[in-house]
Amino acid sequence: MDAIDLNMVTWAKAQFTLTAMYHWVFVPLTLGLSFLCAFMETIYVRTGNEEWKRITQFWVKLFGINFAIGIATGIILEFEFGTNWSNYSWMVGDIFGAPLAVEGLVAFFLEATFFAVLFFGWDRVSKRFHLFSTWMVAIGANMSALWILVANGWMQYPVGMDFNPDLARFEMQNFWEILFSPVAISKFTHTTISSFIVASMFIFTVASWYLLKGRHMEMAKKSIIIASVFALFSTGMTAVTGDSSAVVNYETQPMKLAAYEGLYKGERGAGIVAVGVLNHDKEPGDDADPFLFEVKIPSLLSLLATHDPNAFIPGIEDLLWGNEAENVMGVDAKIKRGKQAIEDLAAYKTATKAGNDDEAGLYLTRFNVNESYLGYGYLNDPVEAVPPVATTFYSFHIMVFLAAFFLLISIAYLYFAMKDTLQEKKLLLGIGFFSFFLAMISSQAGWVTAEVGRQPWIIQDMMPVAVGATNISLGNVQATFFMFAAIFTMLLIAEIKIMLNVIKKGPEGGI
Amino acid sequence: MIGNLDHATLQHIWWLLVSVIGSLFLFLTFVQGGQTLLWQVAKNDTEKSLVINSLGTKWELTFTTLVLFGGAFFAAFPLFYATSFGGAYWVWIAILFTFIVQAVSYEYRRKEGNLLGSRTYEFFLLLNGSVGILLVGAAVGTFFTGSNFVLNDYNQSTWTNPLRGLEAAFSLFNLSLGLFLVFNARVLGAMYLVNNINFSSLPELEQRVRRSCLVSFICALPFLLYVLISLLIVDGYGFDAEGTVSMVAHKYLLNLLSMPWVLVMLLAGLLLVIWGVVLTSLKSGTRGIWFGGLGTVLVGLCVFFLAGYNNTAFYPSKVDLQSSLTIYNASSSHYTLTVMSYVAFVIPVVLAYISYVWKKMNFRQIGIDDVTGDKSYY
């Protein structure tokens, strides 16, 4: 294979990070607000109370402003696989392309068609058809999340496929295995339901501001009740799906799990770090303590990951150099087998080209033995298989800590809103005002954990990120990086300014 | 059922489906055409609002069809997706850029605090309708004129032109196809506006829109003729039973002759567009868009069929003939195409609900009352 410019790969990674994180500023709001608007409009249609119509229309307006920029930042991601990750697109396109096409066909059109009714249809279609359309937008948005997360889940846990040595690509063998892979399911549920929290927290922030200013009190309180019930349900479900993520991580990405907890040496009854500061000088294999300071809850990691408090959780060092006693194969051994696989594949191709079928068959048999270590063959030093531990550790812990905050604030908001005394709790409202910003941090941190934690793999164990890049010179990728950084930043500023204007104005008809 | 079809049949079916999606996209570029008409036909804020709000209920359909076009290519012909997007980098990035700015422009144009001012957002819409569609045409043109790439034994591509795709815009053929699409989009845009806007009390606007349909059509003609004549006389990229690619004299003319139904579709398509123009500009009809739209779809299908069927390499390489992509060597596996064919059964359902909602929303034309005061959405 051709030599790859690693500097270019770094910029391509940076570009994907930039565009994905920008996109993710808007997506959780779309996923959650669409359902919240559907709830509110359902109440309107059922009660016939015009006040609920105005409340719905207010949130729909904010939804629309956010939706537009969500689409703008989304289109580039679909094509970026091709532009910056061309070799990846070829090698796994037979599998990865399908969910993207299905997403377009079954989800995006649902959104695109009914979104027009949601915004323009108030006077053009019946009440019930309008409500139906609002629900369709919500379902469409969340279905699109399903398919892209199935695709992402497959990158984290490649199942239902086989390598075709003649075409040098992976090919789909079982669609259902990909769709219902445990990783895909936990990705989808955890990501969408946690997005419901983000949207609920958005309503908390806006409504808290109204209550603090003494404006639109009725609308604010009613919205908070809907949002806090949704948030409570979602926080509970997010915790459950978060736990199932830990279980599948243990089974499919043990290195990532070790990085979450800064676990270098594996142990039985492994604990979870409640609070900790990492020692940045720590290298795998040295004797330094991984933490400068830590408070640990014993046995909890073993319990969460395996549902057995005494189970062995392999640490980074076990995974790198193996642990025979616990039956863990090291990355060093996998690299050897991976390099053998690459060599045999090349020999197979040469023999096939020369028309030497017997020899080709021999190499193919040898290749098949080591096929599942193919990706490791591109690594040279075992430590290349370790993700950035500090980023993974801190982002994971920030996400979990903030989740506890969302639970508490939702309980408090629901309780006082039901008692109709929330408007008097100025301190609580002052704290609650920050909910959305914290939710955004938590949601982004979740993605950082998932994606940084799986480095160096673009396909877990099968393909390191660098192998998937496009054969293109650095300048092109740098130029597009800055282009997207500039345009997205500009559009984000415009979006925030427009949103603030709409919020300042408040709902039509002054409720 | 579908599982029993052989690989080659599935590859033909998927080239057909990709062609249908691409051709529907060309029809839906009436949105982009309308965007470029905005500054010519709408002379004040009310007229602008009418045009924008009329296009505003449909822009997302065009956008989504483009996304699906990319997705379908990725799923069905991944080697094209990988080679073209990664190789012709800048042409695709430039197209995407114009669609990124389009996506926010409808929503943000008239909102307070929109940072850039409404004129900038209107300029974004113009950019999308002109440069965006021109480059789409140039990119499609490379199906016939070829590109500069080499594939290695692992099917990984190297692009050999430092302009990374922008060189496509320096070919007279590609440029003509692009300009034809830009003017055709304007023809369709005018037809759609005539269909959707209630012009009572705005006779001047109506006159300008109807006139622009004819003018745009006349502008499109020379480019269309250049493209058609070139296709009839140029040599093309064919391949034999072993998959060996070679230059074949008058390949696209030969394709037309061996697939006479394509010729029939092409002529029918052109006549339908002309009839749509007559209805819109010379008579005072409002249904021109349906003739223009269907005609555009038929012409679009012909373009894709000529490029990909009858043993023709649809994404040829000028620098290394044997690297050229065909519907056979660029496609997904038998299993994936089978799965995707089952998924494709959703297409009629999607088309059905789109038509149903379209009918419901366009049942009443959009008039001045819909865009004055608080009622204007965009």
Interface residues (C-beta under 8 A of the other chain):
Chain A: M1 D2 G64 I65 F67 A68 I69 I71 A72 T73 I75 I76 E78 F79 F81 G82 T83 N84 W85 S86 N87 Y88 S89 W90 G93 D94 I95 F96 G97 A98 L100 A101 V102 E103 G104 L105 V106 F108 F109 L110 E111 A112 T113 F114 F115 A116 V117 F119 F120 G121 D123 R124 V125 F129 S133 N164 L167 A168 R169 E171 M172 Q173 F175 K349 K353 T470 N471 I472 N476 T480 M483 I487 M490 L491 I493 A494 E495 K497 I498 L500 N501 V502 E508
Chain B: N53 G56 T57 K58 E60 L61 F63 T64 L66 V67 L68 G70 G71 A72 F73 F74 A75 A76 P78 L79 Y81 A82 T83 S84 F85 G86 G87 Y89 W90 W92 I93 L96 F97 F99 I100 V101 A103 V104 Y106 E107 Y108 K111 E112 G113 N114 L115 L116 N152 D153 Y154 N155 Q156 S157 T158 W159 R164 S332 S333 Y335 T336 V339 M340 V343 A344 V346 I347 V350 Y353 I354 V357 K360 M361 F363 R364 D374 K375 Y377
